Amino acid sequence: MAIREAVSADGTTIVYRVTGPEGARPLVLLHGWSGNLLCWGRAADLLAEQFRVIAVDLRGHGYSDAPETGYDDPKNWAADIAAVLAAEDITAGALLLGWSYGGIVVSDYLTAHGTGALAGVVYTGSQANIGRGVPGAETGPGMGKAIPDVFDESAGKAMRGFAAFGNANTGPGRDKGPDAQRLFGGSIATLPRVRKALFYRTVDNTDTLRGLDIPVLVLHGTADPVVPIENGRHIAASAPEVRTSYWEGAQHGLFIEDPERFVAEITAFATDLRR
């Protein structure tokens, strides 16, 4: 395991962790809003048995820099991913995987830099677009209950806001406490101004999805209360070559809810890639 840094176009330092075999296919994991590179839990360890896993702290999250401004500019998000790929000398064959807000970042990258370095894209519990009235950018009831408390500088209000997610990130069942606390802790550790800034932008990447020349995998829980499944279906309806897996009754964090199934479906998708 190695913790590394890349410097983005605007000077922001992006921190990421590399695990898995050096010669394996690169798999870049992009977490969601108010997450960090530790959010993937056991799924990251399982993926690292087959992939060169590059788990990124998005700007403003984890140990990456948190600039005062620039969160509303898609080019910044795209440049962050490009910087990580360049730092790892990745020029072809990579998989980009975005969870939740990470899917918007994936799409920002695709819009700015295309698919030359990539073999495929995975969206899990995710969306490609953001903004009021933008197609495929609906807000789920779980997110609606959390806002605006999750933006507040008061620790008490912020914690109540995040508590509104309930089991959304882990799914039902026992023995999810450590995962839930890790995700909760990462959310609270994200600066309130960053949590808020990420919502103040409008981006429609639908045309980019329509023009993709690489396969797309959409994984989405049918009961996702944070990112409605309609957003995943919008991606699936827009991209030319799509494989879908809609998990009946599953919620937002599929990689926590059933890591073995999550890894198996990504591995199967990667096996069939042309590049």
C-alpha positions, 0 to 999 in steps of 0.5 A: 500500500502506498499513499501518494499525492498529485498536484492538480492544474490549479495547484490543489494537492490531491491525495490517493492510496494505491493497493493491489498488483502493480501490473494489474488493470488500474481501477480508480475509486471516487467516493461521494459527497463528504466521503473519503478514500477509506469509505470503500471498506472491505470492497477495496481490499477485495478489489485489490486482489485483482486490480491496481486500486487507486482510491482518491480523496476528492478535493476538499475531502480527506487529506486532499487540499480544501481550496476556498473556491472552485468547487463549482467549476467542472474543469477543476474536478476533471483536472484532479482526476487527470493529475492522478492518472498522470502521476501514476503514468496511466495512459490507457486501460483504466476503469473509473468508478464513481459512487454518488457525487463521484459519478459527477466527477467521473462525468466531468473528467469524461467531458473534459478529457474524453476516454483515451486513458480509459477502458470502461466506466462504473457508476454506483448509486450515482448520477452524471449530472447536478442542478435543479431541473437538470435531467438525471439529477434528482435529489432523493428523500434521504438527502432532502431530510439531511439538508440544510442541517448537513451544511451547518457549522454547529456540530449538533445540527450537522450530526442530526443532519447526517443521522437522517441518512439512517442505514442508507449507506450500509443497507439493512442487517446486523454488524454494519456498525463499524462501517457506519461509523467510518462513513459518519466520521468521514462526513463530519470531518469534511469542512462544512463550507465544502459540504455546502459548496459541492451543491452550488453548481449546475452541470449537464453531462448528458451529451458526453454520455451519449458520445461515449465509445467505451462500455458503462456499468450502472449499479444502483439499488432500487430503494436508494433514498439518497440518489434515486434510481431514476438518475442511474437509469438516465445514465443507462438510457444515455450511454450507447453501450451499457450494462445495468444491475439494479439491486432489488431493495438495496440502498445507497452503499452497495459496496458495503451492503454486499461487497462480494456481489459488488466486486464480482459484478465489477470483475465480470464487467472488466473481464469483457472490456475490449481495451 
